[in-house]
Amino acid sequence: MRPGKDGAWRAFGKYYTVAFLLPVSILVGYAIGYFLDKAFHTTFLKLVFLLFGIAAGLIETVRELSKPDDR
């Protein structure tokens, strides 16, 4: 492979990861809240953990995008 093409694949991998980072963290936060609501017979934990998932996803997205490219 040529050096330029290798850098393109690295960038693709980085942004492909970022594309799934936020939705997965939101889904995991909601799922944790859902199962805790079922376990404790409450209704508000889904919302709390959904907000935690959104915050964690945004923080990790910003961290990932602010890393310098390794070339």
Order of alpha helices (4+ residues) and beta strands (2+ residues): alpha-alpha
